[in-house]
Amino acid sequence: MDPSTPSPPTTDLTTPPPTPEELLEAQMKAWRKAHHEALVLDSRMSIPYGARLPLCTSISFLCGMALGISHGSQAASLRFRAENAHRLPTSPTGWYLYHKSKNYNTGLGGVKEGLRMGGRIAFWTAGLLAIEDMCDRWRGTKDVVNTVVASLSVAGGFSLWNRFPIITAARTAKTGLAFGIGYGLLQDAVGYARGRRLGYIDFLTGGTTGRRGGGREEEDLRQRDAEKTTI
């Protein structure tokens, strides 16, 4: 090789070190991911309260609207027939206008009753979820007890709103109790399967209390032990 010929430029294969901005962005992404995983693990049905409230309220509104449309359209149809039983048409044109008016009143009555029933069910559903979340924050743990308290509170409020007698209010309370126990145990089963601690299971098995405070104390103790081991 001729020494006078220039040598080809060498390419540096080493990657440059990350900048402070890139390190900060990577740390923020890792923190957001860890925070989201912890929030999902600690939430009921693995859905945070901020997302569970509008989701459950929307589903309950749609279910109530479907039931209301079915009931309201049937009631409006029967009402129209009763109101016009004394003046039935006698000509084909009259029967056409009769059925046209009947279909219009049936559809309008179904939509009105659907919106009314959907709004009511969505309101009581939002109240149940709000009371349940309030009990979760106050007690510091998420279990079936808070769901039962929320269900009984909503059942009592529903009875007072409709001014039910004692017997009907007691029957409504029993229904709320059964729903609270069933729905609460379902949420606990889903949370326990995903690794969330339950206070009453820890109490029965002789473990920790399962509160969030107790979990933080355990983490602090583990960090201290790790620091001592490192030193």
Z-matrix of the N, CA and C atoms (Angstrom, degrees):
N
C 1 1.468
C 2 1.520 1 108.78
N 3 1.356 2 115.89 1 134.78
C 4 1.461 3 120.84 2 -177.91
C 5 1.520 4 109.59 3 -74.27
N 6 1.334 5 117.48 4 127.10
C 7 1.470 6 118.15 5 -179.67
C 8 1.510 7 113.23 6 -64.83
N 9 1.347 8 116.94 7 -21.06
C 10 1.461 9 118.55 8 -178.42
C 11 1.521 10 113.18 9 -76.44
N 12 1.354 11 117.47 10 -19.98
C 13 1.476 12 119.38 11 -179.83
C 14 1.520 13 109.26 12 -74.45
N 15 1.315 14 116.47 13 136.10
C 16 1.478 15 118.52 14 -178.96
C 17 1.517 16 111.07 15 -71.03
N 18 1.298 17 115.43 16 143.72
C 19 1.466 18 120.83 17 178.59
C 20 1.529 19 109.37 18 -78.82
N 21 1.326 20 117.00 19 148.01
C 22 1.478 21 119.78 20 -179.93
C 23 1.530 22 110.43 21 -66.02
N 24 1.324 23 116.16 22 147.76
C 25 1.475 24 118.78 23 -179.25
C 26 1.519 25 111.08 24 -65.01
N 27 1.278 26 115.28 25 139.37
C 28 1.468 27 121.35 26 178.97
C 29 1.528 28 109.42 27 -88.34
N 30 1.321 29 115.16 28 136.70
C 31 1.476 30 121.10 29 179.16
C 32 1.521 31 108.98 30 -96.83
N 33 1.301 32 114.59 31 132.39
C 34 1.466 33 120.82 32 178.65
C 35 1.525 34 109.05 33 -83.59
N 36 1.340 35 115.57 34 112.60
C 37 1.460 36 120.70 35 -177.77
C 38 1.514 37 113.16 36 -84.35
N 39 1.290 38 118.89 37 -9.73
C 40 1.463 39 120.99 38 -179.30
C 41 1.522 40 109.44 39 -77.03
N 42 1.354 41 115.86 40 134.52
C 43 1.470 42 120.93 41 179.15
C 44 1.523 43 109.54 42 -78.08
N 45 1.311 44 117.26 43 142.17
C 46 1.466 45 119.31 44 179.13
C 47 1.518 46 110.67 45 -68.75
N 48 1.301 47 117.65 46 151.32
C 49 1.469 48 119.84 47 178.88
C 50 1.521 49 110.54 48 -65.99
N 51 1.328 50 117.12 49 149.00
C 52 1.470 51 119.52 50 -179.28
C 53 1.523 52 111.14 51 -67.12
N 54 1.297 53 114.04 52 147.90
C 55 1.462 54 120.34 53 178.39
C 56 1.521 55 109.95 54 -77.64
N 57 1.329 56 118.25 55 162.29
C 58 1.475 57 119.81 56 176.97
C 59 1.524 58 112.80 57 -58.04
N 60 1.346 59 117.42 58 -34.13
C 61 1.463 60 119.27 59 178.66
C 62 1.524 61 111.14 60 -65.89
N 63 1.341 62 116.85 61 -40.04
C 64 1.460 63 119.95 62 178.87
C 65 1.521 64 111.27 63 -67.75
N 66 1.328 65 117.16 64 -39.16
C 67 1.464 66 119.68 65 176.68
C 68 1.523 67 111.15 66 -63.20
N 69 1.332 68 116.52 67 -42.95
C 70 1.460 69 119.94 68 179.53
C 71 1.523 70 111.24 69 -64.16
N 72 1.320 71 116.69 70 -40.43
C 73 1.461 72 119.92 71 178.74
C 74 1.527 73 111.38 72 -65.39
N 75 1.331 74 117.33 73 -40.08
C 76 1.466 75 120.50 74 178.08
C 77 1.525 76 111.12 75 -65.34
N 78 1.346 77 116.52 76 -41.00
C 79 1.458 78 119.63 77 177.46
C 80 1.528 79 111.60 78 -64.21
N 81 1.328 80 117.16 79 -39.64
C 82 1.462 81 120.37 80 179.02
C 83 1.525 82 111.04 81 -65.76
N 84 1.342 83 117.56 82 -39.34
C 85 1.461 84 120.22 83 177.56
C 86 1.521 85 111.08 84 -64.31
N 87 1.335 86 116.40 85 -42.80
C 88 1.464 87 119.57 86 178.66
C 89 1.520 88 110.95 87 -64.72
N 90 1.346 89 116.73 88 -39.22
C 91 1.468 90 119.65 89 179.48
C 92 1.520 91 111.09 90 -66.83
N 93 1.337 92 117.58 91 -41.51
C 94 1.463 93 120.19 92 178.78
C 95 1.523 94 110.87 93 -63.71
N 96 1.328 95 117.03 94 -40.46
C 97 1.458 96 120.03 95 179.61
C 98 1.523 97 111.10 96 -65.03
N 99 1.338 98 116.73 97 -44.88
C 100 1.466 99 119.77 98 179.37
C 101 1.523 100 110.98 99 -65.89
N 102 1.344 101 116.82 100 -39.65
C 103 1.464 102 120.03 101 179.13
C 104 1.522 103 110.99 102 -65.32
N 105 1.327 104 117.44 103 -40.35
C 106 1.465 105 120.73 104 179.12
C 107 1.526 106 111.01 105 -66.26
N 108 1.329 107 117.54 106 -41.98
C 109 1.463 108 120.10 107 178.74
C 110 1.524 109 111.28 108 -64.09
N 111 1.336 110 117.18 109 -41.22
C 112 1.464 111 119.92 110 178.09
C 113 1.520 112 111.27 111 -66.37
N 114 1.342 113 116.93 112 -38.43
C 115 1.459 114 120.38 113 179.20
C 116 1.519 115 111.39 114 -66.20
N 117 1.318 116 117.03 115 -41.59
C 118 1.461 117 120.60 116 178.41
C 119 1.519 118 110.87 117 -66.13
N 120 1.330 119 117.42 118 -39.91
C 121 1.462 120 120.95 119 -179.82
C 122 1.519 121 111.26 120 -65.90
N 123 1.338 122 117.51 121 -37.08
C 124 1.457 123 121.38 122 -176.37
C 125 1.521 124 112.74 123 -86.25
N 126 1.339 125 118.60 124 -7.21
C 127 1.460 126 121.62 125 -176.06
C 128 1.522 127 110.53 126 -90.37
N 129 1.324 128 115.01 127 156.03
C 130 1.460 129 120.81 128 176.31
C 131 1.526 130 109.88 129 -71.67
N 132 1.327 131 115.84 130 137.69
C 133 1.464 132 122.76 131 -178.09
C 134 1.526 133 111.87 132 56.32
N 135 1.347 134 116.45 133 21.00
C 136 1.470 135 123.11 134 -178.97
C 137 1.527 136 112.11 135 59.49
N 138 1.337 137 116.96 136 26.40
C 139 1.467 138 122.39 137 178.33
C 140 1.521 139 107.46 138 -125.99
N 141 1.322 140 119.56 139 121.73
C 142 1.468 141 120.67 140 178.85
C 143 1.524 142 111.48 141 -59.15
N 144 1.342 143 114.45 142 156.45
C 145 1.465 144 119.59 143 -175.99
C 146 1.525 145 111.49 144 -62.32
N 147 1.326 146 117.46 145 -37.28
C 148 1.454 147 120.30 146 -179.99
C 149 1.514 148 113.80 147 -62.27
N 150 1.328 149 117.33 148 -28.41
C 151 1.467 150 121.09 149 176.71
C 152 1.525 151 111.85 150 -95.51
N 153 1.345 152 117.11 151 -30.15
C 154 1.464 153 120.32 152 -178.21
C 155 1.524 154 112.02 153 -70.44
N 156 1.340 155 117.67 154 -35.27
C 157 1.464 156 120.67 155 -178.18
C 158 1.531 157 111.98 156 -62.86
N 159 1.335 158 120.32 157 -55.09
C 160 1.475 159 117.89 158 178.71
C 161 1.518 160 113.42 159 -67.38
N 162 1.340 161 117.76 160 -30.66
C 163 1.462 162 119.93 161 179.91
C 164 1.526 163 110.90 162 -66.26
N 165 1.336 164 116.52 163 -52.27
C 166 1.471 165 119.95 164 -179.28
C 167 1.522 166 111.51 165 -66.27
N 168 1.329 167 117.17 166 -36.58
C 169 1.462 168 119.88 167 178.31
C 170 1.524 169 111.08 168 -65.02
N 171 1.320 170 117.09 169 -40.79
C 172 1.469 171 120.19 170 179.00
C 173 1.527 172 111.32 171 -66.55
N 174 1.341 173 116.41 172 -42.15
C 175 1.466 174 119.32 173 179.33
C 176 1.524 175 110.73 174 -64.26
N 177 1.337 176 117.13 175 -43.54
C 178 1.462 177 120.22 176 178.90
C 179 1.526 178 111.21 177 -65.04
N 180 1.331 179 117.33 178 -36.54
C 181 1.466 180 119.78 179 177.49
C 182 1.525 181 111.06 180 -64.34
N 183 1.331 182 117.33 181 -42.56
C 184 1.461 183 120.46 182 179.37
C 185 1.530 184 111.33 183 -65.94
N 186 1.339 185 116.44 184 -41.03
C 187 1.473 186 119.12 185 177.79
C 188 1.527 187 110.89 186 -64.66
N 189 1.337 188 116.41 187 -44.97
C 190 1.461 189 119.59 188 177.94
C 191 1.517 190 112.31 189 -63.83
N 192 1.315 191 116.91 190 -37.01
C 193 1.464 192 119.94 191 178.66
C 194 1.522 193 111.09 192 -66.45
N 195 1.336 194 117.12 193 -39.75
C 196 1.467 195 120.03 194 177.86
C 197 1.528 196 110.94 195 -63.10
N 198 1.330 197 116.69 196 -45.06
C 199 1.466 198 119.69 197 178.23
C 200 1.526 199 111.14 198 -65.53
N 201 1.332 200 116.28 199 -40.64
C 202 1.458 201 119.63 200 -179.55
C 203 1.519 202 112.62 201 -65.84
N 204 1.325 203 117.42 202 -39.19
C 205 1.468 204 119.85 203 178.15
C 206 1.523 205 110.57 204 -63.74
N 207 1.335 206 116.85 205 -42.57
C 208 1.462 207 120.29 206 179.35
C 209 1.529 208 111.14 207 -63.10
N 210 1.321 209 116.22 208 -48.53
C 211 1.465 210 119.93 209 -178.36
C 212 1.525 211 111.67 210 -70.84
N 213 1.329 212 116.90 211 -42.61
C 214 1.460 213 119.88 212 -176.97
C 215 1.513 214 113.22 213 -67.77
N 216 1.319 215 117.49 214 -39.12
C 217 1.465 216 119.69 215 178.94
C 218 1.523 217 111.48 216 -66.56
N 219 1.330 218 116.91 217 -39.28
C 220 1.461 219 119.86 218 178.51
C 221 1.523 220 110.89 219 -66.57
N 222 1.333 221 116.94 220 -43.19
C 223 1.462 222 120.05 221 178.86
C 224 1.526 223 111.42 222 -65.53
N 225 1.339 224 117.08 223 -40.02
C 226 1.465 225 119.75 224 179.11
C 227 1.525 226 111.40 225 -66.24
N 228 1.335 227 117.16 226 -36.24
C 229 1.459 228 120.23 227 177.77
C 230 1.526 229 111.36 228 -64.99
N 231 1.323 230 116.71 229 -45.91
C 232 1.466 231 120.07 230 178.34
C 233 1.523 232 111.37 231 -64.94
N 234 1.317 233 117.40 232 -37.86
C 235 1.463 234 120.73 233 178.90
C 236 1.529 235 111.27 234 -65.01
N 237 1.323 236 116.03 235 -41.52
C 238 1.464 237 119.50 236 179.48
C 239 1.527 238 111.10 237 -64.64
N 240 1.321 239 116.72 238 -41.12
C 241 1.461 240 119.85 239 178.58
C 242 1.521 241 111.30 240 -65.08
N 243 1.335 242 116.76 241 -39.31
C 244 1.461 243 119.29 242 179.58
C 245 1.528 244 111.76 243 -68.71
N 246 1.331 245 116.80 244 -38.68
C 247 1.461 246 119.81 245 -178.38
C 248 1.526 247 112.59 246 -71.57
N 249 1.320 248 117.35 247 -24.39
C 250 1.465 249 120.76 248 -177.31
C 251 1.528 250 112.70 249 -113.40
N 252 1.332 251 117.21 250 17.85
C 253 1.465 252 119.72 251 -178.81
C 254 1.530 253 111.74 252 -68.44
N 255 1.335 254 117.49 253 -27.13
C 256 1.460 255 120.75 254 -177.02
C 257 1.530 256 113.15 255 -87.75
N 258 1.316 257 117.33 256 -4.48
C 259 1.466 258 120.15 257 -178.08
C 260 1.534 259 110.42 258 -137.10
N 261 1.302 260 115.69 259 54.89
C 262 1.458 261 120.44 260 178.82
C 263 1.528 262 109.95 261 -69.47
N 264 1.314 263 116.77 262 144.02
C 265 1.474 264 119.05 263 -179.21
C 266 1.525 265 111.40 264 -70.37
N 267 1.312 266 114.80 265 160.27
C 268 1.467 267 121.20 266 -178.46
C 269 1.516 268 112.95 267 -121.43
N 270 1.316 269 117.75 268 -1.56
C 271 1.464 270 121.00 269 -178.14
C 272 1.526 271 109.50 270 -125.59
N 273 1.331 272 118.02 271 159.25
C 274 1.474 273 119.83 272 177.22
C 275 1.523 274 113.02 273 -58.34
N 276 1.325 275 116.82 274 -38.37
C 277 1.463 276 119.00 275 177.98
C 278 1.519 277 111.00 276 -65.51
N 279 1.325 278 115.95 277 -39.66
C 280 1.459 279 119.60 278 178.12
C 281 1.521 280 112.48 279 -64.29
N 282 1.346 281 116.65 280 -40.46
C 283 1.465 282 119.23 281 177.67
C 284 1.529 283 111.27 282 -66.87
N 285 1.318 284 117.00 283 -35.55
C 286 1.469 285 119.72 284 176.76
C 287 1.528 286 110.78 285 -62.60
N 288 1.329 287 116.56 286 -47.03
C 289 1.463 288 120.01 287 178.82
C 290 1.528 289 111.12 288 -67.28
N 291 1.331 290 116.65 289 -32.67
C 292 1.471 291 120.32 290 178.24
C 293 1.524 292 110.65 291 -63.33
N 294 1.333 293 116.91 292 -50.08
C 295 1.468 294 120.26 293 -179.30
C 296 1.528 295 111.40 294 -68.95
N 297 1.329 296 116.85 295 -32.54
C 298 1.458 297 119.20 296 176.79
C 299 1.522 298 111.07 297 -64.92
N 300 1.318 299 117.27 298 -44.82
C 301 1.470 300 120.88 299 177.49
C 302 1.526 301 111.03 300 -66.68
N 303 1.334 302 116.06 301 -37.00
C 304 1.464 303 119.51 302 178.74
C 305 1.523 304 111.10 303 -64.52
N 306 1.317 305 118.28 304 -44.23
C 307 1.468 306 120.99 305 178.64
C 308 1.528 307 111.37 306 -63.94
N 309 1.329 308 116.21 307 -38.69
C 310 1.467 309 119.43 308 178.76
C 311 1.525 310 110.95 309 -64.45
N 312 1.324 311 117.36 310 -47.13
C 313 1.462 312 120.53 311 179.36
C 314 1.519 313 111.73 312 -66.47
N 315 1.334 314 116.57 313 -35.29
C 316 1.468 315 119.65 314 178.01
C 317 1.521 316 111.19 315 -65.04
N 318 1.338 317 117.18 316 -46.48
C 319 1.465 318 120.13 317 178.89
C 320 1.513 319 112.67 318 -65.25
N 321 1.336 320 117.20 319 -42.61
C 322 1.460 321 120.31 320 179.77
C 323 1.524 322 111.61 321 -64.63
N 324 1.335 323 116.46 322 -42.96
C 325 1.460 324 119.29 323 177.94
C 326 1.518 325 112.63 324 -64.79
N 327 1.344 326 116.98 325 -37.24
C 328 1.462 327 119.70 326 177.86
C 329 1.514 328 112.71 327 -66.18
N 330 1.339 329 117.40 328 -41.57
C 331 1.465 330 120.43 329 179.44
C 332 1.529 331 110.59 330 -65.83
N 333 1.325 332 117.40 331 -43.23
C 334 1.470 333 120.32 332 179.36
C 335 1.525 334 111.41 333 -61.41
N 336 1.325 335 115.97 334 -48.05
C 337 1.464 336 119.16 335 -179.68
C 338 1.523 337 111.16 336 -67.57
N 339 1.337 338 117.75 337 -33.83
C 340 1.460 339 120.26 338 177.42
C 341 1.515 340 112.21 339 -64.49
N 342 1.329 341 117.16 340 -45.43
C 343 1.463 342 120.03 341 177.55
C 344 1.524 343 111.38 342 -64.49
N 345 1.321 344 116.59 343 -39.59
C 346 1.462 345 119.89 344 -179.35
C 347 1.530 346 111.31 345 -66.03
N 348 1.326 347 116.97 346 -48.31
C 349 1.464 348 119.65 347 -178.96
C 350 1.522 349 111.41 348 -69.73
N 351 1.329 350 117.84 349 -38.45
C 352 1.462 351 120.06 350 177.20
C 353 1.512 352 112.09 351 -62.30
N 354 1.336 353 117.34 352 -41.37
C 355 1.462 354 120.29 353 177.42
C 356 1.516 355 112.54 354 -64.42
N 357 1.326 356 116.78 355 -40.06
C 358 1.469 357 119.84 356 179.18
C 359 1.530 358 111.19 357 -64.27
N 360 1.318 359 116.74 358 -49.00
C 361 1.469 360 119.49 359 -178.31
C 362 1.524 361 110.63 360 -64.79
N 363 1.330 362 117.38 361 -38.86
C 364 1.465 363 119.93 362 177.95
C 365 1.526 364 110.82 363 -64.70
N 366 1.328 365 117.57 364 -37.67
C 367 1.468 366 120.96 365 179.07
C 368 1.522 367 111.21 366 -63.90
N 369 1.329 368 117.48 367 -47.65
C 370 1.464 369 119.89 368 -179.02
C 371 1.525 370 111.37 369 -70.18
N 372 1.325 371 117.30 370 -32.02
C 373 1.467 372 119.69 371 175.60
C 374 1.520 373 111.23 372 -65.46
N 375 1.329 374 116.65 373 -44.01
C 376 1.464 375 120.10 374 177.31
C 377 1.524 376 111.01 375 -62.76
N 378 1.336 377 117.28 376 -38.04
C 379 1.462 378 119.72 377 176.71
C 380 1.515 379 112.68 378 -63.89
N 381 1.335 380 116.92 379 -41.32
C 382 1.469 381 120.18 380 178.31
C 383 1.524 382 111.14 381 -62.64
N 384 1.331 383 117.12 382 -45.61
C 385 1.463 384 119.91 383 -179.35
C 386 1.523 385 111.43 384 -66.45
N 387 1.335 386 117.23 385 -37.10
C 388 1.464 387 119.95 386 179.73
C 389 1.528 388 111.21 387 -66.84
N 390 1.336 389 117.18 388 -44.24
C 391 1.469 390 120.22 389 178.56
C 392 1.524 391 110.42 390 -65.60
N 393 1.318 392 117.01 391 -39.35
C 394 1.463 393 120.55 392 178.57
C 395 1.523 394 111.27 393 -62.34
N 396 1.329 395 117.09 394 -44.59
C 397 1.466 396 120.18 395 179.02
C 398 1.527 397 110.91 396 -67.13
N 399 1.329 398 117.45 397 -36.36
C 400 1.463 399 120.21 398 177.76
C 401 1.533 400 110.77 399 -63.50
N 402 1.336 401 116.93 400 -41.98
C 403 1.468 402 120.24 401 177.08
C 404 1.527 403 111.06 402 -67.06
N 405 1.324 404 117.18 403 -35.87
C 406 1.471 405 120.11 404 177.00
C 407 1.523 406 111.11 405 -60.75
N 408 1.333 407 116.41 406 -44.02
C 409 1.462 408 120.05 407 -179.32
C 410 1.523 409 111.46 408 -71.07
N 411 1.325 410 117.06 409 -36.59
C 412 1.461 411 120.10 410 -177.40
C 413 1.527 412 111.32 411 -71.69
N 414 1.333 413 117.60 412 -42.71
C 415 1.458 414 121.24 413 -178.93
C 416 1.522 415 112.48 414 -83.48
N 417 1.318 416 117.32 415 -19.69
C 418 1.455 417 119.67 416 -179.86
C 419 1.506 418 114.64 417 77.67
N 420 1.317 419 118.14 418 14.44
C 421 1.460 420 121.85 419 178.38
C 422 1.515 421 109.07 420 -151.36
N 423 1.313 422 116.39 421 154.65
C 424 1.464 423 122.35 422 -178.49
C 425 1.521 424 108.42 423 -115.12
N 426 1.328 425 116.39 424 112.28
C 427 1.450 426 120.33 425 178.96
C 428 1.520 427 109.23 426 -151.88
N 429 1.335 428 115.17 427 -173.62
C 430 1.458 429 121.24 428 -174.63
C 431 1.525 430 112.08 429 -68.11
N 432 1.324 431 118.38 430 -23.70
C 433 1.466 432 120.97 431 -178.63
C 434 1.524 433 110.72 432 -61.43
N 435 1.311 434 117.05 433 -44.51
C 436 1.462 435 120.28 434 -179.71
C 437 1.526 436 111.42 435 -65.52
N 438 1.325 437 117.16 436 -36.58
C 439 1.462 438 120.09 437 178.06
C 440 1.520 439 111.15 438 -66.82
N 441 1.331 440 117.09 439 -38.90
C 442 1.464 441 120.50 440 178.14
C 443 1.528 442 110.42 441 -65.63
N 444 1.327 443 116.99 442 -42.54
C 445 1.468 444 120.31 443 178.30
C 446 1.529 445 110.64 444 -61.28
N 447 1.325 446 116.67 445 -43.67
C 448 1.466 447 120.19 446 179.28
C 449 1.526 448 111.39 447 -65.08
N 450 1.326 449 117.60 448 -40.93
C 451 1.464 450 120.61 449 -179.65
C 452 1.523 451 111.33 450 -65.86
N 453 1.329 452 117.03 451 -43.51
C 454 1.462 453 119.82 452 178.40
C 455 1.527 454 111.14 453 -66.17
N 456 1.325 455 117.59 454 -36.29
C 457 1.467 456 120.34 455 177.95
C 458 1.526 457 111.07 456 -64.40
N 459 1.315 458 116.45 457 -43.87
C 460 1.467 459 120.10 458 178.67
C 461 1.526 460 110.65 459 -66.77
N 462 1.335 461 117.38 460 -39.82
C 463 1.464 462 120.01 461 177.70
C 464 1.528 463 111.14 462 -62.93
N 465 1.344 464 116.63 463 -41.42
C 466 1.462 465 119.34 464 177.12
C 467 1.515 466 112.64 465 -65.66
N 468 1.334 467 116.83 466 -42.66
C 469 1.458 468 119.72 467 177.33
C 470 1.521 469 112.43 468 -64.45
N 471 1.325 470 117.17 469 -37.91
C 472 1.466 471 120.83 470 177.73
C 473 1.526 472 111.07 471 -65.24
N 474 1.325 473 116.69 472 -39.35
C 475 1.465 474 120.02 473 178.45
C 476 1.523 475 111.17 474 -67.37
N 477 1.328 476 117.45 475 -41.21
C 478 1.463 477 120.05 476 178.13
C 479 1.529 478 111.53 477 -66.94
N 480 1.314 479 116.81 478 -39.07
C 481 1.465 480 120.37 479 -179.12
C 482 1.532 481 111.24 480 -63.31
N 483 1.331 482 116.09 481 -40.17
C 484 1.465 483 120.74 482 -179.22
C 485 1.524 484 113.09 483 -92.56
N 486 1.336 485 117.29 484 -0.47
C 487 1.472 486 122.42 485 177.54
C 488 1.528 487 110.98 486 55.68
N 489 1.331 488 114.84 487 51.96
C 490 1.449 489 120.14 488 178.53
C 491 1.525 490 110.30 489 -72.19
N 492 1.332 491 117.56 490 150.22
C 493 1.467 492 119.30 491 170.72
C 494 1.526 493 111.26 492 -70.19
N 495 1.320 494 115.51 493 173.43
C 496 1.466 495 120.14 494 -174.71
C 497 1.528 496 111.32 495 -60.36
N 498 1.325 497 116.81 496 -42.75
C 499 1.468 498 119.56 497 -177.02
C 500 1.531 499 110.47 498 -65.10
N 501 1.326 500 116.88 499 -44.83
C 502 1.466 501 119.85 500 179.40
C 503 1.526 502 111.29 501 -67.20
N 504 1.341 503 116.83 502 -37.48
C 505 1.468 504 119.88 503 178.01
C 506 1.524 505 110.96 504 -64.77
N 507 1.349 506 116.89 505 -39.04
C 508 1.465 507 119.75 506 177.78
C 509 1.523 508 110.99 507 -65.53
N 510 1.322 509 116.73 508 -39.64
C 511 1.464 510 119.71 509 177.58
C 512 1.530 511 110.80 510 -65.41
N 513 1.326 512 116.56 511 -38.84
C 514 1.467 513 119.97 512 177.09
C 515 1.525 514 111.12 513 -65.32
N 516 1.346 515 116.38 514 -38.81
C 517 1.466 516 120.01 515 178.16
C 518 1.530 517 111.03 516 -64.95
N 519 1.328 518 117.41 517 -39.03
C 520 1.467 519 119.97 518 177.07
C 521 1.529 520 111.09 519 -63.13
N 522 1.318 521 115.64 520 -41.72
C 523 1.465 522 118.75 521 177.37
C 524 1.526 523 111.46 522 -63.18
N 525 1.349 524 116.32 523 -42.59
C 526 1.460 525 119.66 524 177.17
C 527 1.519 526 112.67 525 -63.81
N 528 1.340 527 116.58 526 -37.75
C 529 1.462 528 120.17 527 177.88
C 530 1.524 529 111.23 528 -64.67
N 531 1.330 530 116.50 529 -44.84
C 532 1.469 531 119.68 530 179.14
C 533 1.527 532 111.00 531 -63.60
N 534 1.329 533 116.61 532 -41.48
C 535 1.464 534 119.16 533 178.52
C 536 1.523 535 111.15 534 -65.63
N 537 1.331 536 117.32 535 -41.97
C 538 1.461 537 120.31 536 -179.91
C 539 1.518 538 112.62 537 -62.91
N 540 1.334 539 116.51 538 -42.16
C 541 1.465 540 119.52 539 179.53
C 542 1.529 541 110.57 540 -66.18
N 543 1.337 542 116.40 541 -46.71
C 544 1.461 543 119.22 542 -178.73
C 545 1.518 544 113.09 543 -64.70
N 546 1.330 545 116.37 544 -48.24
C 547 1.466 546 120.04 545 -178.59
C 548 1.523 547 111.13 546 -69.04
N 549 1.335 548 116.95 547 -36.88
C 550 1.461 549 119.99 548 178.91
C 551 1.517 550 112.60 549 -66.30
N 552 1.334 551 116.57 550 -43.16
C 553 1.463 552 119.40 551 177.90
C 554 1.526 553 111.44 552 -66.09
N 555 1.330 554 116.94 553 -34.64
C 556 1.465 555 119.60 554 176.61
C 557 1.528 556 110.83 555 -63.70
N 558 1.324 557 117.40 556 -43.97
C 559 1.460 558 120.36 557 177.61
C 560 1.525 559 111.67 558 -64.42
N 561 1.342 560 116.30 559 -40.35
C 562 1.461 561 119.24 560 178.42
C 563 1.524 562 111.33 561 -64.60
N 564 1.324 563 116.89 562 -38.72
C 565 1.467 564 119.76 563 179.42
C 566 1.528 565 111.06 564 -64.59
N 567 1.327 566 116.63 565 -42.40
C 568 1.467 567 119.86 566 178.89
C 569 1.524 568 110.47 567 -65.90
N 570 1.343 569 116.76 568 -44.09
C 571 1.459 570 119.66 569 179.51
C 572 1.518 571 112.83 570 -65.75
N 573 1.333 572 117.17 571 -40.17
C 574 1.465 573 120.45 572 179.97
C 575 1.525 574 110.85 573 -67.51
N 576 1.337 575 116.83 574 -35.48
C 577 1.466 576 119.65 575 177.75
C 578 1.527 577 111.71 576 -66.42
N 579 1.331 578 117.38 577 -27.22
C 580 1.458 579 121.13 578 179.74
C 581 1.525 580 112.50 579 -93.33
N 582 1.346 581 117.42 580 2.19
C 583 1.455 582 120.21 581 174.05
C 584 1.510 583 115.69 582 104.01
N 585 1.342 584 118.89 583 7.77
C 586 1.462 585 120.36 584 179.44
C 587 1.525 586 109.62 585 -80.91
N 588 1.349 587 115.82 586 136.70
C 589 1.459 588 120.92 587 -179.08
C 590 1.521 589 109.73 588 -77.92
N 591 1.328 590 116.75 589 140.65
C 592 1.456 591 123.37 590 177.59
C 593 1.514 592 108.88 591 -115.39
N 594 1.330 593 115.98 592 130.95
C 595 1.452 594 120.39 593 -174.31
C 596 1.515 595 113.35 594 -63.37
N 597 1.341 596 118.10 595 -43.95
C 598 1.464 597 118.99 596 -176.08
C 599 1.524 598 111.36 597 -72.63
N 600 1.330 599 118.24 598 -28.82
C 601 1.468 600 119.56 599 176.10
C 602 1.524 601 110.12 600 -70.50
N 603 1.339 602 117.09 601 -40.74
C 604 1.465 603 119.78 602 176.18
C 605 1.521 604 111.11 603 -64.35
N 606 1.338 605 116.42 604 -35.35
C 607 1.464 606 119.56 605 178.98
C 608 1.525 607 110.93 606 -68.06
N 609 1.333 608 116.77 607 -41.71
C 610 1.460 609 119.90 608 -179.64
C 611 1.521 610 112.31 609 -70.59
N 612 1.327 611 116.45 610 -34.26
C 613 1.461 612 120.21 611 -179.27
C 614 1.522 613 112.97 612 -89.72
N 615 1.335 614 117.41 613 -1.21
C 616 1.458 615 120.25 614 179.31
C 617 1.498 616 114.15 615 78.92
N 618 1.346 617 118.20 616 20.76
C 619 1.459 618 121.46 617 179.28
C 620 1.505 619 111.32 618 -90.47
N 621 1.342 620 115.32 619 -155.09
C 622 1.454 621 120.44 620 179.82
C 623 1.508 622 109.64 621 -76.58
N 624 1.307 623 116.07 622 173.69
C 625 1.452 624 121.24 623 -176.08
C 626 1.511 625 112.71 624 -72.39
N 627 1.303 626 117.74 625 -19.66
C 628 1.446 627 120.56 626 178.50
C 629 1.504 628 114.23 627 82.37
N 630 1.344 629 118.33 628 3.52
C 631 1.456 630 120.22 629 178.60
C 632 1.512 631 110.15 630 -76.52
N 633 1.328 632 114.98 631 160.43
C 634 1.449 633 118.94 632 179.81
C 635 1.512 634 110.78 633 -66.67
N 636 1.332 635 115.95 634 -32.66
C 637 1.453 636 118.23 635 177.90
C 638 1.512 637 111.87 636 -63.53
N 639 1.361 638 115.36 637 -41.11
C 640 1.450 639 118.82 638 177.97
C 641 1.507 640 112.40 639 -63.74
N 642 1.349 641 116.32 640 -35.59
C 643 1.455 642 119.17 641 177.04
C 644 1.507 643 112.03 642 -64.86
N 645 1.338 644 117.40 643 -39.14
C 646 1.460 645 120.09 644 178.44
C 647 1.521 646 110.94 645 -66.93
N 648 1.338 647 117.52 646 -37.33
C 649 1.461 648 119.76 647 177.62
C 650 1.527 649 110.66 648 -63.24
N 651 1.333 650 116.53 649 -40.67
C 652 1.464 651 119.00 650 178.45
C 653 1.524 652 110.70 651 -63.65
N 654 1.342 653 116.98 652 -41.25
C 655 1.459 654 119.54 653 178.80
C 656 1.525 655 111.30 654 -64.03
N 657 1.348 656 117.51 655 -40.06
C 658 1.462 657 120.25 656 178.13
C 659 1.524 658 111.12 657 -62.59
N 660 1.338 659 116.14 658 -41.92
C 661 1.462 660 119.15 659 179.17
C 662 1.530 661 111.10 660 -64.11
N 663 1.320 662 116.35 661 -40.01
C 664 1.465 663 119.10 662 178.68
C 665 1.525 664 111.10 663 -65.01
N 666 1.336 665 116.91 664 -40.58
C 667 1.458 666 119.51 665 178.44
C 668 1.526 667 111.20 666 -64.38
N 669 1.326 668 117.43 667 -40.88
C 670 1.463 669 120.33 668 178.50
C 671 1.526 670 111.19 669 -63.90
N 672 1.329 671 116.38 670 -42.37
C 673 1.466 672 119.18 671 178.06
C 674 1.528 673 110.96 672 -62.89
N 675 1.337 674 115.99 673 -39.76
C 676 1.464 675 118.78 674 179.02
C 677 1.524 676 111.26 675 -65.64
N 678 1.351 677 117.54 676 -39.72
C 679 1.457 678 120.39 677 178.39
C 680 1.526 679 111.17 678 -64.83
N 681 1.345 680 116.25 679 -41.49
C 682 1.462 681 119.11 680 178.11
C 683 1.529 682 110.77 681 -62.65
N 684 1.331 683 115.95 682 -41.49
C 685 1.464 684 118.97 683 179.87
C 686 1.524 685 111.29 684 -64.27
N 687 1.344 686 115.99 685 -38.97
C 688 1.466 687 119.94 686 179.08
C 689 1.521 688 111.50 687 -66.07
N 690 1.348 689 116.46 688 -41.92
C 691 1.473 690 119.92 689 178.62
C 692 1.517 691 110.98 690 -65.45
